[in-house]
Amino acid sequence: MKTILIVTDDVGLQTQLTDIVASEPMTPHRVSTGAAGLDWARSHQPDLILCAATLPDRDGALFVTQLRHDPTTAALCVIVIAPAPPPSRSPWDANPNPHPDDSSDRPLPPTANPALAINRQLAHRPDPSPDTDQTSRPSDHDNCRQLMNLGANDVLNCPLVPAHVLASIYARLQQQEAIQTRYVAALRHAAERMNRLERYDNLTHLPNHILCRERFEGAVQQRIRADQPLSLIHISE
């Protein structure tokens, strides 16, 4: 079974993530601090880490950075759980009715043109105040990109949807398995090549003395077990 490390001190989030992970053939393990998460990841090598963006001893960005800078944990998959984004605020919310005595806010007569009335009301709207400008603050997209650039494999925002969490977990696990399969195949190919270079002549591609000795010893042991003689022809130069 896959092991999932959950790193958060939020009891509600910890419980929710544990229930989501436990609903699948996966084993959750919970810790409350970034230091404990790093130690457990180094010693147990979990298949995936679910980390809150805010921890009591560090934030999620520092936790991800420390994971990636440690050779023993650099390849681990990590998903950061970010808090819910603040509700979007319109620049008109601070002063929705700047001209209470203006005739444009009075009920329109039944015969008035609605399009003209809307244009007249929009004309009295004030320009957005600099205090309500949101461009100076980092957006949720910017925070997400920062975490991804530091090495997070995914970022999920609260409130969590179990189906979305599981989809992200399985996507990262499948990606990790594909990478491992590729490296295992490369290692197997390299081992086979080294074996051939060791036992075959590089110029003639014929078996060398190492392979001849191995095959001869194998044939001798086979004849001994079968209690049969072994014919041997020796050709001298």
C-alpha positions as CSV (number, residue, x, y, z in Angstrom):
1,M,0.0,0.0,0.0
2,K,1.1,3.5,-0.7
3,T,2.1,5.7,2.3
4,I,0.8,9.3,2.5
5,L,2.4,11.7,4.9
6,I,0.0,14.5,6.1
7,V,1.7,17.6,7.6
8,T,-0.6,20.1,9.3
9,D,-1.5,21.2,12.8
10,D,-5.1,22.1,11.8
11,V,-7.1,19.3,13.4
12,G,-10.0,19.7,11.0
13,L,-7.8,19.7,7.9
14,Q,-5.8,16.8,9.3
15,T,-9.0,14.7,10.0
16,Q,-10.4,15.5,6.6
17,L,-7.2,14.5,4.7
18,T,-6.9,11.4,6.8
19,D,-10.5,10.3,6.0
20,I,-9.9,11.0,2.3
21,V,-6.6,9.0,2.2
22,A,-8.0,6.2,4.3
23,S,-11.0,5.7,1.9
24,E,-8.5,4.3,-0.7
25,P,-5.9,1.5,-0.4
26,M,-3.4,4.0,1.1
27,T,-1.9,4.4,4.6
28,P,-2.0,7.9,6.1
29,H,0.6,9.1,8.7
30,R,0.0,12.4,10.4
31,V,2.5,14.9,11.9
32,S,1.8,18.5,13.1
33,T,5.0,20.4,12.4
34,G,7.3,20.9,9.4
35,A,10.3,19.6,11.4
36,A,8.5,16.4,12.2
37,G,7.4,16.0,8.6
38,L,11.0,16.4,7.3
39,D,12.4,13.9,9.8
40,W,9.6,11.3,9.0
41,A,10.1,11.8,5.3
42,R,13.8,11.2,5.5
43,S,13.5,8.1,7.6
44,H,10.4,6.5,5.9
45,Q,10.4,7.8,2.3
46,P,6.6,8.2,1.9
47,D,5.1,7.9,-1.6
48,L,3.5,11.3,-1.3
49,I,3.2,14.3,1.1
50,L,0.2,16.4,1.8
51,C,1.4,19.6,3.4
52,A,-0.6,22.7,4.6
53,A,0.6,26.0,3.3
54,T,0.8,27.3,6.9
55,L,2.6,25.3,9.6
56,P,3.4,26.3,13.2
57,D,7.2,26.3,12.7
58,R,7.4,27.4,9.0
59,D,5.3,28.0,5.9
60,G,4.7,25.6,3.1
61,A,7.1,27.3,0.8
62,L,10.0,26.8,3.2
63,F,9.0,23.2,3.8
64,V,9.0,22.4,0.0
65,T,12.3,24.2,-0.4
66,Q,13.9,22.1,2.4
67,L,12.5,18.9,0.9
68,R,14.0,19.7,-2.5
69,H,17.4,20.7,-1.1
70,D,17.8,17.4,0.8
71,P,19.0,14.6,-1.5
72,T,17.1,12.0,0.5
73,T,13.7,13.7,0.0
74,A,14.3,15.7,-3.3
75,A,12.4,13.2,-5.4
76,L,9.3,12.9,-3.1
77,C,5.9,14.1,-4.4
78,V,4.4,16.9,-2.4
79,I,0.9,18.5,-2.7
80,V,0.4,21.8,-0.8
81,I,-3.0,22.6,0.7
82,A,-3.6,26.3,0.5
83,P,-6.3,28.2,2.5
84,A,-9.5,29.3,0.8
85,P,-9.0,32.4,-1.3
86,P,-10.7,35.6,0.0
87,P,-14.0,36.5,-1.7
88,S,-13.6,38.7,-4.7
89,R,-14.4,42.4,-3.9
90,S,-15.8,44.9,-6.3
91,P,-14.3,48.4,-6.3
92,W,-17.8,49.6,-5.8
93,D,-18.4,47.7,-2.6
94,A,-16.8,50.3,-0.4
95,N,-19.2,53.0,-1.5
96,P,-22.1,51.4,-3.4
97,N,-24.2,54.6,-3.4
98,P,-21.9,57.6,-3.5
99,H,-24.7,60.1,-4.3
100,P,-27.7,59.2,-2.2
101,D,-29.5,62.4,-3.2
102,D,-28.8,62.0,-6.9
103,S,-32.0,61.6,-8.9
104,S,-30.4,58.7,-10.8
105,D,-31.1,56.4,-7.8
106,R,-34.7,57.3,-7.6
107,P,-37.3,54.8,-9.1
108,L,-37.7,55.5,-12.8
109,P,-41.1,56.3,-14.2
110,P,-42.7,53.5,-16.1
111,T,-42.2,55.3,-19.4
112,A,-38.4,55.9,-18.9
113,N,-35.9,54.2,-21.2
114,P,-34.1,51.5,-19.1
115,A,-30.9,51.7,-21.2
116,L,-30.6,55.4,-20.7
117,A,-31.2,55.0,-17.0
118,I,-28.4,52.4,-16.7
119,N,-26.0,54.7,-18.6
120,R,-26.9,57.6,-16.3
121,Q,-26.3,55.5,-13.2
122,L,-23.0,54.2,-14.5
123,A,-21.9,57.8,-15.3
124,H,-22.2,58.7,-11.6
125,R,-20.1,55.7,-10.4
126,P,-16.8,56.9,-9.0
127,D,-13.5,55.6,-10.3
128,P,-12.0,52.7,-8.3
129,S,-10.1,54.0,-5.3
130,P,-6.4,53.2,-5.0
131,D,-7.1,51.6,-1.7
132,T,-9.3,49.0,-3.4
133,D,-6.8,48.2,-6.1
134,Q,-5.9,44.5,-5.9
135,T,-3.0,44.5,-8.3
136,S,-0.5,45.5,-5.6
137,R,-1.2,42.3,-3.6
138,P,0.0,38.9,-4.8
139,S,-2.9,36.9,-6.3
140,D,-3.7,33.3,-5.5
141,H,-2.4,32.4,-8.9
142,D,0.9,34.1,-8.0
143,N,1.2,32.2,-4.7
144,C,0.4,28.9,-6.5
145,R,3.0,29.6,-9.1
146,Q,5.6,30.4,-6.4
147,L,4.9,27.1,-4.7
148,M,5.1,25.2,-8.0
149,N,8.4,26.9,-8.9
150,L,9.9,25.9,-5.5
151,G,9.1,22.3,-6.3
152,A,5.5,21.5,-5.2
153,N,3.8,19.0,-7.5
154,D,0.4,20.5,-7.1
155,V,-1.5,23.1,-5.0
156,L,-5.1,22.6,-3.8
157,N,-7.3,25.3,-2.3
158,C,-9.7,24.8,0.6
159,P,-12.5,24.0,0.9
160,L,-11.3,20.6,-0.3
161,V,-13.3,18.3,-2.6
162,P,-12.5,14.7,-1.9
163,A,-12.7,13.7,-5.5
164,H,-10.3,16.5,-6.5
165,V,-7.8,15.5,-3.8
166,L,-7.8,11.8,-4.8
167,A,-7.5,12.7,-8.5
168,S,-4.4,14.8,-7.7
169,I,-2.9,12.1,-5.5
170,Y,-3.4,9.4,-8.1
171,A,-2.0,11.6,-10.9
172,R,1.2,12.3,-8.9
173,L,1.6,8.6,-8.0
174,Q,1.1,7.5,-11.6
175,Q,3.7,10.1,-12.7
176,Q,6.1,8.8,-10.1
177,E,5.6,5.2,-11.1
178,A,6.2,6.1,-14.7
179,I,9.5,7.8,-13.8
180,Q,10.6,4.9,-11.7
181,T,9.7,2.4,-14.5
182,R,11.8,4.4,-16.9
183,Y,14.8,4.4,-14.6
184,V,14.5,0.7,-13.8
185,A,14.4,-0.1,-17.5
186,A,17.5,2.1,-18.1
187,L,19.4,0.4,-15.3
188,R,18.4,-3.1,-16.6
189,H,19.6,-2.1,-20.1
190,A,22.9,-0.8,-18.7
191,A,23.4,-4.0,-16.7
192,E,22.8,-6.2,-19.8
193,R,25.2,-4.1,-21.8
194,M,27.9,-4.3,-19.1
195,N,27.3,-8.1,-18.9
196,R,27.8,-8.5,-22.6
197,L,31.0,-6.3,-22.7
198,E,32.4,-8.4,-19.9
199,R,31.8,-11.8,-21.6
200,Y,32.1,-11.1,-25.3
201,D,35.1,-9.9,-27.2
202,N,34.6,-6.3,-28.3
203,L,36.3,-6.9,-31.7
204,T,35.0,-10.3,-32.8
205,H,31.8,-10.4,-30.7
206,L,32.7,-14.0,-29.8
207,P,32.5,-15.4,-26.2
208,N,35.7,-14.7,-24.3
209,H,37.4,-16.8,-21.6
210,I,35.0,-15.6,-18.9
211,L,31.9,-16.8,-20.6
212,C,33.6,-20.0,-21.8
213,R,34.6,-20.8,-18.2
214,E,31.1,-20.2,-16.9
215,R,29.5,-22.4,-19.6
216,F,32.1,-25.1,-19.0
217,E,31.6,-25.2,-15.3
218,G,27.8,-25.2,-15.8
219,A,28.0,-28.1,-18.2
220,V,30.2,-30.0,-15.7
221,Q,27.8,-29.5,-12.8
222,Q,24.9,-30.6,-15.0
223,R,26.6,-33.9,-16.0
224,I,27.6,-34.6,-12.4
225,R,24.0,-34.2,-11.3
226,A,22.8,-36.4,-14.1
227,D,25.7,-38.9,-13.5
228,Q,26.7,-38.8,-17.1
229,P,30.1,-38.4,-18.8
230,L,31.1,-35.1,-20.4
231,S,32.8,-35.2,-23.8
232,L,35.6,-32.6,-24.2
233,I,37.5,-31.7,-27.3
234,H,40.7,-29.7,-26.8
235,I,42.2,-27.9,-29.9
236,S,45.7,-26.6,-29.5
237,E,47.3,-24.1,-31.7
